[in-house]
Amino acid sequence: LPITSYKVPEGIKVIGRGAFALCEDLREVILPRTIEVIQREAFLQACKLRTIIFQGTTDEWGDIIKGSLWWAGTGNVIIKCLGG
């Protein structure tokens, strides 16, 4: 069965380069507020990805270091910050 949703475990600090690259069926990713870095091309060509749910605040999302092209090839992704 294809994976359409994935929840990154609490405590993870880095989404590595290409971690979700070419996950063609992935539609949603849930990120814990512990994320500090999203490396280059982390979601490269995850073409069905539509939602990233971040369990922190909008300010915390802004503080995350994001590598170049971390979202490349995903289309229109909505970032939802659950912490406000």
Disulfide bonds with the S-S distance in Angstrom:
none
